[in-house]
């Protein structure tokens, strides 16, 4: 269920904050492409686990004993 609810406010941030500012500086095609690349990288990091917080035990849980 968290996969369905984690990004609820994220789209508002991309479209409501970033897009109007980029449109003021770039054309609509360039602004859309820039946001598309950024969103693709964020999704790729989230899927691959690159955006996970570190373990609460300081990282020793992943080390073999």
PDBQT receptor file of N, H, CA, C and O in Angstrom, charges set to zero:
ATOM      1  N   UNK A   1       0.797  -1.205   0.000  1.00  0.00    +0.000 N 
ATOM      2  CA  UNK A   1       0.000   0.000   0.000  1.00  0.00    +0.000 C 
ATOM      3  C   UNK A   1       0.844   1.275   0.000  1.00  0.00    +0.000 C 
ATOM      4  O   UNK A   1       0.427   2.257  -0.614  1.00  0.00    +0.000 OA
ATOM      5  N   UNK A   2       2.011   1.313   0.656  1.00  0.00    +0.000 N 
ATOM      6  H   UNK A   2       2.349   0.515   1.155  1.00  0.00    +0.000 HD
ATOM      7  CA  UNK A   2       2.804   2.541   0.621  1.00  0.00    +0.000 C 
ATOM      8  C   UNK A   2       3.201   2.948  -0.791  1.00  0.00    +0.000 C 
ATOM      9  O   UNK A   2       3.356   4.139  -1.060  1.00  0.00    +0.000 OA
ATOM     10  N   UNK A   3       3.369   1.994  -1.696  1.00  0.00    +0.000 N 
ATOM     11  H   UNK A   3       3.243   1.026  -1.477  1.00  0.00    +0.000 HD
ATOM     12  CA  UNK A   3       3.728   2.337  -3.069  1.00  0.00    +0.000 C 
ATOM     13  C   UNK A   3       2.642   3.178  -3.739  1.00  0.00    +0.000 C 
ATOM     14  O   UNK A   3       2.925   3.954  -4.651  1.00  0.00    +0.000 OA
ATOM     15  N   UNK A   4       1.423   3.022  -3.291  1.00  0.00    +0.000 N 
ATOM     16  H   UNK A   4       1.193   2.392  -2.550  1.00  0.00    +0.000 HD
ATOM     17  CA  UNK A   4       0.321   3.788  -3.875  1.00  0.00    +0.000 C 
ATOM     18  C   UNK A   4       0.162   5.164  -3.241  1.00  0.00    +0.000 C 
ATOM     19  O   UNK A   4      -0.439   6.050  -3.848  1.00  0.00    +0.000 OA
ATOM     20  N   UNK A   5       0.685   5.361  -2.040  1.00  0.00    +0.000 N 
ATOM     21  H   UNK A   5       1.173   4.641  -1.548  1.00  0.00    +0.000 HD
ATOM     22  CA  UNK A   5       0.436   6.615  -1.330  1.00  0.00    +0.000 C 
ATOM     23  C   UNK A   5       1.683   7.466  -1.103  1.00  0.00    +0.000 C 
ATOM     24  O   UNK A   5       1.553   8.621  -0.698  1.00  0.00    +0.000 OA
ATOM     25  N   UNK A   6       2.863   6.952  -1.343  1.00  0.00    +0.000 N 
ATOM     26  H   UNK A   6       2.968   6.013  -1.672  1.00  0.00    +0.000 HD
ATOM     27  CA  UNK A   6       4.086   7.700  -1.043  1.00  0.00    +0.000 C 
ATOM     28  C   UNK A   6       4.241   8.974  -1.861  1.00  0.00    +0.000 C 
ATOM     29  O   UNK A   6       4.759   9.965  -1.347  1.00  0.00    +0.000 OA
ATOM     30  N   UNK A   7       3.813   8.980  -3.106  1.00  0.00    +0.000 N 
ATOM     31  H   UNK A   7       3.392   8.175  -3.524  1.00  0.00    +0.000 HD
ATOM     32  CA  UNK A   7       4.027  10.130  -3.965  1.00  0.00    +0.000 C 
ATOM     33  C   UNK A   7       2.812  11.009  -4.173  1.00  0.00    +0.000 C 
ATOM     34  O   UNK A   7       2.702  11.671  -5.204  1.00  0.00    +0.000 OA
ATOM     35  N   UNK A   8       1.893  11.029  -3.211  1.00  0.00    +0.000 N 
ATOM     36  H   UNK A   8       1.983  10.490  -2.373  1.00  0.00    +0.000 HD
ATOM     37  CA  UNK A   8       0.645  11.776  -3.394  1.00  0.00    +0.000 C 
ATOM     38  C   UNK A   8       0.908  13.259  -3.661  1.00  0.00    +0.000 C 
ATOM     39  O   UNK A   8       0.331  13.810  -4.598  1.00  0.00    +0.000 OA
ATOM     40  N   UNK A   9       1.731  13.906  -2.897  1.00  0.00    +0.000 N 
ATOM     41  H   UNK A   9       2.200  13.459  -2.135  1.00  0.00    +0.000 HD
ATOM     42  CA  UNK A   9       1.981  15.326  -3.094  1.00  0.00    +0.000 C 
ATOM     43  C   UNK A   9       3.094  15.625  -4.078  1.00  0.00    +0.000 C 
ATOM     44  O   UNK A   9       3.352  16.787  -4.390  1.00  0.00    +0.000 OA
ATOM     45  N   UNK A  10       3.752  14.593  -4.567  1.00  0.00    +0.000 N 
ATOM     46  H   UNK A  10       3.542  13.649  -4.313  1.00  0.00    +0.000 HD
ATOM     47  CA  UNK A  10       4.903  14.805  -5.431  1.00  0.00    +0.000 C 
ATOM     48  C   UNK A  10       4.504  15.447  -6.764  1.00  0.00    +0.000 C 
ATOM     49  O   UNK A  10       5.192  16.350  -7.240  1.00  0.00    +0.000 OA
ATOM     50  N   UNK A  11       3.420  15.001  -7.361  1.00  0.00    +0.000 N 
ATOM     51  H   UNK A  11       2.861  14.268  -6.974  1.00  0.00    +0.000 HD
ATOM     52  CA  UNK A  11       3.009  15.559  -8.648  1.00  0.00    +0.000 C 
ATOM     53  C   UNK A  11       2.661  17.042  -8.522  1.00  0.00    +0.000 C 
ATOM     54  O   UNK A  11       2.922  17.817  -9.442  1.00  0.00    +0.000 OA
ATOM     55  N   UNK A  12       2.087  17.433  -7.414  1.00  0.00    +0.000 N 
ATOM     56  H   UNK A  12       1.876  16.803  -6.667  1.00  0.00    +0.000 HD
ATOM     57  CA  UNK A  12       1.813  18.856  -7.193  1.00  0.00    +0.000 C 
ATOM     58  C   UNK A  12       3.105  19.654  -7.143  1.00  0.00    +0.000 C 
ATOM     59  O   UNK A  12       3.151  20.788  -7.620  1.00  0.00    +0.000 OA
ATOM     60  N   UNK A  13       4.136  19.085  -6.580  1.00  0.00    +0.000 N 
ATOM     61  H   UNK A  13       4.099  18.164  -6.193  1.00  0.00    +0.000 HD
ATOM     62  CA  UNK A  13       5.425  19.764  -6.527  1.00  0.00    +0.000 C 
ATOM     63  C   UNK A  13       6.040  19.934  -7.901  1.00  0.00    +0.000 C 
ATOM     64  O   UNK A  13       6.592  20.987  -8.218  1.00  0.00    +0.000 OA
ATOM     65  N   UNK A  14       5.943  18.893  -8.716  1.00  0.00    +0.000 N 
ATOM     66  H   UNK A  14       5.494  18.038  -8.459  1.00  0.00    +0.000 HD
ATOM     67  CA  UNK A  14       6.520  18.985 -10.053  1.00  0.00    +0.000 C 
ATOM     68  C   UNK A  14       5.724  19.938 -10.924  1.00  0.00    +0.000 C 
ATOM     69  O   UNK A  14       6.293  20.806 -11.586  1.00  0.00    +0.000 OA
ATOM     70  N   UNK A  15       4.416  19.778 -10.924  1.00  0.00    +0.000 N 
ATOM     71  H   UNK A  15       3.954  19.073 -10.386  1.00  0.00    +0.000 HD
ATOM     72  CA  UNK A  15       3.592  20.585 -11.826  1.00  0.00    +0.000 C 
ATOM     73  C   UNK A  15       3.242  21.946 -11.249  1.00  0.00    +0.000 C 
ATOM     74  O   UNK A  15       3.165  22.925 -11.991  1.00  0.00    +0.000 OA
ATOM     75  N   UNK A  16       3.032  22.026  -9.954  1.00  0.00    +0.000 N 
ATOM     76  H   UNK A  16       3.095  21.230  -9.352  1.00  0.00    +0.000 HD
ATOM     77  CA  UNK A  16       2.609  23.275  -9.354  1.00  0.00    +0.000 C 
ATOM     78  C   UNK A  16       3.738  24.219  -8.998  1.00  0.00    +0.000 C 
ATOM     79  O   UNK A  16       3.526  25.427  -8.901  1.00  0.00    +0.000 OA
ATOM     80  N   UNK A  17       4.921  23.695  -8.805  1.00  0.00    +0.000 N 
ATOM     81  H   UNK A  17       5.094  22.714  -8.884  1.00  0.00    +0.000 HD
ATOM     82  CA  UNK A  17       6.062  24.532  -8.411  1.00  0.00    +0.000 C 
ATOM     83  C   UNK A  17       7.096  24.627  -9.526  1.00  0.00    +0.000 C 
ATOM     84  O   UNK A  17       7.433  25.721  -9.978  1.00  0.00    +0.000 OA
ATOM     85  N   UNK A  18       7.589  23.497  -9.959  1.00  0.00    +0.000 N 
ATOM     86  H   UNK A  18       7.315  22.608  -9.592  1.00  0.00    +0.000 HD
ATOM     87  CA  UNK A  18       8.702  23.483 -10.913  1.00  0.00    +0.000 C 
ATOM     88  C   UNK A  18       8.297  23.891 -12.317  1.00  0.00    +0.000 C 
ATOM     89  O   UNK A  18       8.996  24.678 -12.957  1.00  0.00    +0.000 OA
ATOM     90  N   UNK A  19       7.182  23.371 -12.806  1.00  0.00    +0.000 N 
ATOM     91  H   UNK A  19       6.615  22.732 -12.286  1.00  0.00    +0.000 HD
ATOM     92  CA  UNK A  19       6.807  23.632 -14.190  1.00  0.00    +0.000 C 
ATOM     93  C   UNK A  19       6.553  25.107 -14.470  1.00  0.00    +0.000 C 
ATOM     94  O   UNK A  19       7.061  25.608 -15.473  1.00  0.00    +0.000 OA
ATOM     95  N   UNK A  20       5.799  25.837 -13.651  1.00  0.00    +0.000 N 
ATOM     96  H   UNK A  20       5.385  25.430 -12.836  1.00  0.00    +0.000 HD
ATOM     97  CA  UNK A  20       5.614  27.260 -13.951  1.00  0.00    +0.000 C 
ATOM     98  C   UNK A  20       6.931  28.046 -13.964  1.00  0.00    +0.000 C 
ATOM     99  O   UNK A  20       7.094  28.962 -14.770  1.00  0.00    +0.000 OA
ATOM    100  N   UNK A  21       7.857  27.700 -13.090  1.00  0.00    +0.000 N 
ATOM    101  H   UNK A  21       7.725  26.956 -12.435  1.00  0.00    +0.000 HD
ATOM    102  CA  UNK A  21       9.134  28.403 -13.068  1.00  0.00    +0.000 C 
ATOM    103  C   UNK A  21       9.976  28.072 -14.299  1.00  0.00    +0.000 C 
ATOM    104  O   UNK A  21      10.634  28.946 -14.864  1.00  0.00    +0.000 OA
ATOM    105  N   UNK A  22       9.949  26.815 -14.706  1.00  0.00    +0.000 N 
ATOM    106  H   UNK A  22       9.414  26.106 -14.247  1.00  0.00    +0.000 HD
ATOM    107  CA  UNK A  22      10.677  26.442 -15.915  1.00  0.00    +0.000 C 
ATOM    108  C   UNK A  22      10.043  27.054 -17.154  1.00  0.00    +0.000 C 
ATOM    109  O   UNK A  22      10.752  27.460 -18.075  1.00  0.00    +0.000 OA
ATOM    110  N   UNK A  23       8.723  27.124 -17.189  1.00  0.00    +0.000 N 
ATOM    111  H   UNK A  23       8.147  26.794 -16.441  1.00  0.00    +0.000 HD
ATOM    112  CA  UNK A  23       8.052  27.735 -18.341  1.00  0.00    +0.000 C 
ATOM    113  C   UNK A  23       8.399  29.210 -18.480  1.00  0.00    +0.000 C 
ATOM    114  O   UNK A  23       8.413  29.736 -19.593  1.00  0.00    +0.000 OA
ATOM    115  N   UNK A  24       8.681  29.886 -17.368  1.00  0.00    +0.000 N 
ATOM    116  H   UNK A  24       8.670  29.459 -16.464  1.00  0.00    +0.000 HD
ATOM    117  CA  UNK A  24       9.081  31.282 -17.421  1.00  0.00    +0.000 C 
ATOM    118  C   UNK A  24      10.470  31.476 -18.006  1.00  0.00    +0.000 C 
ATOM    119  O   UNK A  24      10.791  32.550 -18.515  1.00  0.00    +0.000 OA
ATOM    120  N   UNK A  25      11.292  30.439 -17.935  1.00  0.00    +0.000 N 
ATOM    121  H   UNK A  25      11.032  29.566 -17.521  1.00  0.00    +0.000 HD
ATOM    122  CA  UNK A  25      12.678  30.542 -18.407  1.00  0.00    +0.000 C 
ATOM    123  C   UNK A  25      12.917  29.800 -19.717  1.00  0.00    +0.000 C 
ATOM    124  O   UNK A  25      13.795  30.176 -20.495  1.00  0.00    +0.000 OA
ATOM    125  N   UNK A  26      12.160  28.776 -19.956  1.00  0.00    +0.000 N 
ATOM    126  H   UNK A  26      11.447  28.471 -19.324  1.00  0.00    +0.000 HD
ATOM    127  CA  UNK A  26      12.338  27.920 -21.143  1.00  0.00    +0.000 C 
ATOM    128  C   UNK A  26      11.007  27.807 -21.867  1.00  0.00    +0.000 C 
ATOM    129  O   UNK A  26       9.977  28.243 -21.353  1.00  0.00    +0.000 OA
ATOM    130  N   UNK A  27      11.024  27.241 -23.021  1.00  0.00    +0.000 N 
ATOM    131  H   UNK A  27      11.861  26.887 -23.439  1.00  0.00    +0.000 HD
ATOM    132  CA  UNK A  27       9.799  26.966 -23.758  1.00  0.00    +0.000 C 
ATOM    133  C   UNK A  27       9.089  25.758 -23.182  1.00  0.00    +0.000 C 
ATOM    134  O   UNK A  27       9.655  25.045 -22.353  1.00  0.00    +0.000 OA
ATOM    135  N   UNK A  28       7.850  25.514 -23.610  1.00  0.00    +0.000 N 
ATOM    136  H   UNK A  28       7.390  26.093 -24.283  1.00  0.00    +0.000 HD
ATOM    137  CA  UNK A  28       7.089  24.389 -23.059  1.00  0.00    +0.000 C 
ATOM    138  C   UNK A  28       7.708  23.027 -23.357  1.00  0.00    +0.000 C 
ATOM    139  O   UNK A  28       7.646  22.127 -22.520  1.00  0.00    +0.000 OA
ATOM    140  N   UNK A  29       8.298  22.865 -24.528  1.00  0.00    +0.000 N 
ATOM    141  H   UNK A  29       8.349  23.596 -25.208  1.00  0.00    +0.000 HD
ATOM    142  CA  UNK A  29       8.903  21.573 -24.872  1.00  0.00    +0.000 C 
ATOM    143  C   UNK A  29      10.132  21.321 -24.014  1.00  0.00    +0.000 C 
ATOM    144  O   UNK A  29      10.293  20.227 -23.474  1.00  0.00    +0.000 OA
ATOM    145  N   UNK A  30      10.995  22.309 -23.882  1.00  0.00    +0.000 N 
ATOM    146  H   UNK A  30      10.864  23.198 -24.320  1.00  0.00    +0.000 HD
ATOM    147  CA  UNK A  30      12.202  22.157 -23.067  1.00  0.00    +0.000 C 
ATOM    148  C   UNK A  30      11.856  21.941 -21.608  1.00  0.00    +0.000 C 
ATOM    149  O   UNK A  30      12.457  21.093 -20.948  1.00  0.00    +0.000 OA
ATOM    150  N   UNK A  31      10.893  22.699 -21.094  1.00  0.00    +0.000 N 
ATOM    151  H   UNK A  31      10.405  23.387 -21.630  1.00  0.00    +0.000 HD
ATOM    152  CA  UNK A  31      10.476  22.534 -19.697  1.00  0.00    +0.000 C 
ATOM    153  C   UNK A  31       9.914  21.141 -19.462  1.00  0.00    +0.000 C 
ATOM    154  O   UNK A  31      10.225  20.509 -18.453  1.00  0.00    +0.000 OA
ATOM    155  N   UNK A  32       9.098  20.663 -20.376  1.00  0.00    +0.000 N 
ATOM    156  H   UNK A  32       8.846  21.177 -21.196  1.00  0.00    +0.000 HD
ATOM    157  CA  UNK A  32       8.536  19.318 -20.242  1.00  0.00    +0.000 C 
ATOM    158  C   UNK A  32       9.587  18.234 -20.298  1.00  0.00    +0.000 C 
ATOM    159  O   UNK A  32       9.534  17.263 -19.543  1.00  0.00    +0.000 OA
ATOM    160  N   UNK A  33      10.551  18.404 -21.203  1.00  0.00    +0.000 N 
ATOM    161  H   UNK A  33      10.593  19.193 -21.816  1.00  0.00    +0.000 HD
ATOM    162  CA  UNK A  33      11.630  17.419 -21.299  1.00  0.00    +0.000 C 
ATOM    163  C   UNK A  33      12.511  17.412 -20.053  1.00  0.00    +0.000 C 
ATOM    164  O   UNK A  33      12.897  16.348 -19.569  1.00  0.00    +0.000 OA
ATOM    165  N   UNK A  34      12.827  18.588 -19.540  1.00  0.00    +0.000 N 
ATOM    166  H   UNK A  34      12.514  19.453 -19.934  1.00  0.00    +0.000 HD
ATOM    167  CA  UNK A  34      13.646  18.660 -18.317  1.00  0.00    +0.000 C 
ATOM    168  C   UNK A  34      12.947  17.989 -17.143  1.00  0.00    +0.000 C 
ATOM    169  O   UNK A  34      13.560  17.209 -16.414  1.00  0.00    +0.000 OA
ATOM    170  N   UNK A  35      11.668  18.292 -16.961  1.00  0.00    +0.000 N 
ATOM    171  H   UNK A  35      11.171  18.926 -17.553  1.00  0.00    +0.000 HD
ATOM    172  CA  UNK A  35      10.931  17.659 -15.863  1.00  0.00    +0.000 C 
ATOM    173  C   UNK A  35      10.787  16.163 -16.082  1.00  0.00    +0.000 C 
ATOM    174  O   UNK A  35      10.827  15.387 -15.126  1.00  0.00    +0.000 OA
ATOM    175  N   UNK A  36      10.620  15.756 -17.319  1.00  0.00    +0.000 N 
ATOM    176  H   UNK A  36      10.587  16.385 -18.095  1.00  0.00    +0.000 HD
ATOM    177  CA  UNK A  36      10.526  14.331 -17.614  1.00  0.00    +0.000 C 
ATOM    178  C   UNK A  36      11.790  13.583 -17.247  1.00  0.00    +0.000 C 
ATOM    179  O   UNK A  36      11.727  12.487 -16.688  1.00  0.00    +0.000 OA
ATOM    180  N   UNK A  37      12.934  14.163 -17.555  1.00  0.00    +0.000 N 
ATOM    181  H   UNK A  37      12.985  15.053 -18.008  1.00  0.00    +0.000 HD
ATOM    182  CA  UNK A  37      14.221  13.525 -17.219  1.00  0.00    +0.000 C 
ATOM    183  C   UNK A  37      14.397  13.452 -15.711  1.00  0.00    +0.000 C 
ATOM    184  O   UNK A  37      14.807  12.419 -15.182  1.00  0.00    +0.000 OA
ATOM    185  N   UNK A  38      14.089  14.541 -15.016  1.00  0.00    +0.000 N 
ATOM    186  H   UNK A  38      13.756  15.381 -15.445  1.00  0.00    +0.000 HD
ATOM    187  CA  UNK A  38      14.232  14.553 -13.553  1.00  0.00    +0.000 C 
ATOM    188  C   UNK A  38      13.307  13.525 -12.920  1.00  0.00    +0.000 C 
ATOM    189  O   UNK A  38      13.719  12.780 -12.031  1.00  0.00    +0.000 OA
ATOM    190  N   UNK A  39      12.068  13.482 -13.370  1.00  0.00    +0.000 N 
ATOM    191  H   UNK A  39      11.734  14.088 -14.092  1.00  0.00    +0.000 HD
ATOM    192  CA  UNK A  39      11.118  12.514 -12.804  1.00  0.00    +0.000 C 
ATOM    193  C   UNK A  39      11.536  11.091 -13.104  1.00  0.00    +0.000 C 
ATOM    194  O   UNK A  39      11.381  10.209 -12.259  1.00  0.00    +0.000 OA
ATOM    195  N   UNK A  40      12.067  10.852 -14.297  1.00  0.00    +0.000 N 
ATOM    196  H   UNK A  40      12.193  11.568 -14.984  1.00  0.00    +0.000 HD
ATOM    197  CA  UNK A  40      12.539   9.517 -14.645  1.00  0.00    +0.000 C 
ATOM    198  C   UNK A  40      13.665   9.085 -13.713  1.00  0.00    +0.000 C 
ATOM    199  O   UNK A  40      13.691   7.942 -13.257  1.00  0.00    +0.000 OA
ATOM    200  N   UNK A  41      14.592   9.990 -13.428  1.00  0.00    +0.000 N 
ATOM    201  H   UNK A  41      14.571  10.919 -13.798  1.00  0.00    +0.000 HD
ATOM    202  CA  UNK A  41      15.690   9.664 -12.514  1.00  0.00    +0.000 C 
ATOM    203  C   UNK A  41      15.181   9.392 -11.103  1.00  0.00    +0.000 C 
ATOM    204  O   UNK A  41      15.663   8.476 -10.436  1.00  0.00    +0.000 OA
ATOM    205  N   UNK A  42      14.215  10.177 -10.645  1.00  0.00    +0.000 N 
ATOM    206  H   UNK A  42      13.824  10.922 -11.187  1.00  0.00    +0.000 HD
ATOM    207  CA  UNK A  42      13.666   9.970  -9.306  1.00  0.00    +0.000 C 
ATOM    208  C   UNK A  42      12.955   8.631  -9.216  1.00  0.00    +0.000 C 
ATOM    209  O   UNK A  42      13.120   7.904  -8.237  1.00  0.00    +0.000 OA
ATOM    210  N   UNK A  43      12.165   8.299 -10.229  1.00  0.00    +0.000 N 
ATOM    211  H   UNK A  43      12.031   8.890 -11.025  1.00  0.00    +0.000 HD
ATOM    212  CA  UNK A  43      11.463   7.009 -10.228  1.00  0.00    +0.000 C 
ATOM    213  C   UNK A  43      12.462   5.866 -10.290  1.00  0.00    +0.000 C 
ATOM    214  O   UNK A  43      12.300   4.861  -9.599  1.00  0.00    +0.000 OA
ATOM    215  N   UNK A  44      13.494   6.011 -11.113  1.00  0.00    +0.000 N 
ATOM    216  H   UNK A  44      13.626   6.828 -11.675  1.00  0.00    +0.000 HD
ATOM    217  CA  UNK A  44      14.509   4.966 -11.221  1.00  0.00    +0.000 C 
ATOM    218  C   UNK A  44      15.226   4.753  -9.890  1.00  0.00    +0.000 C 
ATOM    219  O   UNK A  44      15.474   3.614  -9.496  1.00  0.00    +0.000 OA
ATOM    220  N   UNK A  45      15.557   5.830  -9.202  1.00  0.00    +0.000 N 
ATOM    221  H   UNK A  45      15.355   6.755  -9.523  1.00  0.00    +0.000 HD
ATOM    222  CA  UNK A  45      16.199   5.701  -7.891  1.00  0.00    +0.000 C 
ATOM    223  C   UNK A  45      15.262   5.059  -6.875  1.00  0.00    +0.000 C 
ATOM    224  O   UNK A  45      15.684   4.226  -6.073  1.00  0.00    +0.000 OA
ATOM    225  N   UNK A  46      13.994   5.447  -6.910  1.00  0.00    +0.000 N 
ATOM    226  H   UNK A  46      13.651   6.124  -7.562  1.00  0.00    +0.000 HD
ATOM    227  CA  UNK A  46      13.036   4.888  -5.959  1.00  0.00    +0.000 C 
ATOM    228  C   UNK A  46      12.832   3.395  -6.192  1.00  0.00    +0.000 C 
ATOM    229  O   UNK A  46      12.747   2.625  -5.235  1.00  0.00    +0.000 OA
ATOM    230  N   UNK A  47      12.752   2.984  -7.444  1.00  0.00    +0.000 N 
ATOM    231  H   UNK A  47      12.821   3.610  -8.221  1.00  0.00    +0.000 HD
ATOM    232  CA  UNK A  47      12.542   1.569  -7.758  1.00  0.00    +0.000 C 
ATOM    233  C   UNK A  47      13.772   0.745  -7.417  1.00  0.00    +0.000 C 
ATOM    234  O   UNK A  47      13.647  -0.383  -6.940  1.00  0.00    +0.000 OA
ATOM    235  N   UNK A  48      14.959   1.294  -7.654  1.00  0.00    +0.000 N 
ATOM    236  H   UNK A  48      15.060   2.211  -8.041  1.00  0.00    +0.000 HD
ATOM    237  CA  UNK A  48      16.177   0.537  -7.393  1.00  0.00    +0.000 C 
ATOM    238  C   UNK A  48      16.577   0.540  -5.917  1.00  0.00    +0.000 C 
ATOM    239  O   UNK A  48      17.504  -0.168  -5.525  1.00  0.00    +0.000 OA
ATOM    240  N   UNK A  49      15.886   1.329  -5.102  1.00  0.00    +0.000 N 
ATOM    241  H   UNK A  49      15.133   1.905  -5.420  1.00  0.00    +0.000 HD
ATOM    242  CA  UNK A  49      16.210   1.370  -3.683  1.00  0.00    +0.000 C 
ATOM    243  C   UNK A  49      17.218   2.440  -3.330  1.00  0.00    +0.000 C 
ATOM    244  O   UNK A  49      17.689   2.477  -2.193  1.00  0.00    +0.000 OA
ATOM    245  N   UNK A  50      17.564   3.302  -4.250  1.00  0.00    +0.000 N 
ATOM    246  H   UNK A  50      17.182   3.272  -5.173  1.00  0.00    +0.000 HD
ATOM    247  CA  UNK A  50      18.553   4.331  -4.007  1.00  0.00    +0.000 C 
ATOM    248  C   UNK A  50      18.068   5.456  -3.109  1.00  0.00    +0.000 C 
ATOM    249  O   UNK A  50      18.875   6.253  -2.630  1.00  0.00    +0.000 OA
ATOM    250  N   UNK A  51      16.769   5.536  -2.873  1.00  0.00    +0.000 N 
ATOM    251  H   UNK A  51      16.113   4.889  -3.262  1.00  0.00    +0.000 HD
ATOM    252  CA  UNK A  51      16.230   6.597  -2.030  1.00  0.00    +0.000 C 
ATOM    253  C   UNK A  51      15.825   6.103  -0.642  1.00  0.00    +0.000 C 
ATOM    254  O   UNK A  51      15.146   6.816   0.097  1.00  0.00    +0.000 OA
ATOM    255  N   UNK A  52      16.228   4.911  -0.294  1.00  0.00    +0.000 N 
ATOM    256  H   UNK A  52      16.779   4.332  -0.894  1.00  0.00    +0.000 HD
ATOM    257  CA  UNK A  52      15.876   4.381   1.030  1.00  0.00    +0.000 C 
ATOM    258  C   UNK A  52      16.742   5.029   2.105  1.00  0.00    +0.000 C 
ATOM    259  O   UNK A  52      17.920   5.303   1.875  1.00  0.00    +0.000 OA
ATOM    260  N   UNK A  53      16.163   5.273   3.275  1.00  0.00    +0.000 N 
ATOM    261  H   UNK A  53      15.206   5.050   3.462  1.00  0.00    +0.000 HD
ATOM    262  CA  UNK A  53      16.975   5.810   4.371  1.00  0.00    +0.000 C 
ATOM    263  C   UNK A  53      17.945   4.741   4.883  1.00  0.00    +0.000 C 
ATOM    264  O   UNK A  53      17.678   3.550   4.725  1.00  0.00    +0.000 OA
ATOM    265  N   UNK A  54      19.046   5.138   5.483  1.00  0.00    +0.000 N 
ATOM    266  H   UNK A  54      19.263   6.106   5.611  1.00  0.00    +0.000 HD
ATOM    267  CA  UNK A  54      19.986   4.154   6.005  1.00  0.00    +0.000 C 
ATOM    268  C   UNK A  54      19.352   3.379   7.163  1.00  0.00    +0.000 C 
ATOM    269  O   UNK A  54      18.427   3.871   7.810  1.00  0.00    +0.000 OA
ATOM    270  N   UNK A  55      19.846   2.175   7.420  1.00  0.00    +0.000 N 
ATOM    271  H   UNK A  55      20.597   1.775   6.895  1.00  0.00    +0.000 HD
ATOM    272  CA  UNK A  55      19.295   1.385   8.535  1.00  0.00    +0.000 C 
ATOM    273  C   UNK A  55      19.477   2.116   9.859  1.00  0.00    +0.000 C 
ATOM    274  O   UNK A  55      20.441   2.860  10.041  1.00  0.00    +0.000 OA
ATOM    275  N   UNK A  56      18.566   1.904  10.759  1.00  0.00    +0.000 N 
ATOM    276  H   UNK A  56      17.782   1.300  10.611  1.00  0.00    +0.000 HD
ATOM    277  CA  UNK A  56      18.601   2.608  12.036  1.00  0.00    +0.000 C 
ATOM    278  C   UNK A  56      19.729   2.147  12.942  1.00  0.00    +0.000 C 
ATOM    279  O   UNK A  56      20.051   2.824  13.918  1.00  0.00    +0.000 OA
ATOM    280  N   UNK A  57      20.337   1.002  12.633  1.00  0.00    +0.000 N 
ATOM    281  H   UNK A  57      20.076   0.453  11.840  1.00  0.00    +0.000 HD
ATOM    282  CA  UNK A  57      21.433   0.510  13.487  1.00  0.00    +0.000 C 
ATOM    283  C   UNK A  57      22.802   0.978  12.990  1.00  0.00    +0.000 C 
ATOM    284  O   UNK A  57      23.827   0.452  13.424  1.00  0.00    +0.000 OA
ATOM    285  N   UNK A  58      22.827   1.954  12.091  1.00  0.00    +0.000 N 
ATOM    286  H   UNK A  58      21.994   2.380  11.739  1.00  0.00    +0.000 HD
ATOM    287  CA  UNK A  58      24.101   2.478  11.606  1.00  0.00    +0.000 C 
ATOM    288  C   UNK A  58      24.706   1.689  10.464  1.00  0.00    +0.000 C 
ATOM    289  O   UNK A  58      25.867   1.899  10.113  1.00  0.00    +0.000 OA
ATOM    290  N   UNK A  59      23.933   0.781   9.877  1.00  0.00    +0.000 N 
ATOM    291  H   UNK A  59      22.990   0.610  10.163  1.00  0.00    +0.000 HD
ATOM    292  CA  UNK A  59      24.416   0.052   8.715  1.00  0.00    +0.000 C 
ATOM    293  C   UNK A  59      25.023  -1.300   9.036  1.00  0.00    +0.000 C 
ATOM    294  O   UNK A  59      25.560  -1.949   8.139  1.00  0.00    +0.000 OA
ATOM    295  N   UNK A  60      24.959  -1.746  10.273  1.00  0.00    +0.000 N 
ATOM    296  H   UNK A  60      24.522  -1.219  11.002  1.00  0.00    +0.000 HD
ATOM    297  CA  UNK A  60      25.587  -3.025  10.604  1.00  0.00    +0.000 C 
ATOM    298  C   UNK A  60      24.686  -4.212  10.290  1.00  0.00    +0.000 C 
ATOM    299  O   UNK A  60      25.147  -5.353  10.328  1.00  0.00    +0.000 OA
ATOM    300  N   UNK A  61      23.407  -3.974   9.980  1.00  0.00    +0.000 N 
ATOM    301  H   UNK A  61      23.032  -3.048   9.950  1.00  0.00    +0.000 HD
ATOM    302  CA  UNK A  61      22.495  -5.097   9.708  1.00  0.00    +0.000 C 
ATOM    303  C   UNK A  61      22.853  -5.796   8.409  1.00  0.00    +0.000 C 
ATOM    304  O   UNK A  61      22.595  -6.993   8.281  1.00  0.00    +0.000 OA
ATOM    305  N   UNK A  62      23.432  -5.107   7.447  1.00  0.00    +0.000 N 
ATOM    306  H   UNK A  62      23.642  -4.135   7.551  1.00  0.00    +0.000 HD
ATOM    307  CA  UNK A  62      23.735  -5.703   6.148  1.00  0.00    +0.000 C 
ATOM    308  C   UNK A  62      25.085  -6.415   6.139  1.00  0.00    +0.000 C 
ATOM    309  O   UNK A  62      25.381  -7.138   5.188  1.00  0.00    +0.000 OA
ATOM    310  N   UNK A  63      25.904  -6.234   7.161  1.00  0.00    +0.000 N 
ATOM    311  H   UNK A  63      25.663  -5.647   7.934  1.00  0.00    +0.000 HD
ATOM    312  CA  UNK A  63      27.223  -6.853   7.180  1.00  0.00    +0.000 C 
ATOM    313  C   UNK A  63      27.136  -8.266   7.750  1.00  0.00    +0.000 C 
ATOM    314  O   UNK A  63      26.496  -8.486   8.778  1.00  0.00    +0.000 OA
ATOM    315  N   UNK A  64      27.778  -9.221   7.081  1.00  0.00    +0.000 N 
ATOM    316  H   UNK A  64      28.297  -9.042   6.245  1.00  0.00    +0.000 HD
ATOM    317  CA  UNK A  64      27.731 -10.595   7.607  1.00  0.00    +0.000 C 
ATOM    318  C   UNK A  64      28.563 -10.722   8.890  1.00  0.00    +0.000 C 
ATOM    319  O   UNK A  64      29.564 -10.032   9.083  1.00  0.00    +0.000 OA
ATOM    320  N   UNK A  65      28.117 -11.612   9.737  1.00  0.00    +0.000 N 
ATOM    321  H   UNK A  65      27.304 -12.173   9.580  1.00  0.00    +0.000 HD
ATOM    322  CA  UNK A  65      28.846 -11.827  11.000  1.00  0.00    +0.000 C 
ATOM    323  C   UNK A  65      29.486 -13.180  11.043  1.00  0.00    +0.000 C 
ATOM    324  O   UNK A  65      30.136 -13.525  12.030  1.00  0.00    +0.000 OA
TER     325      UNK A  65
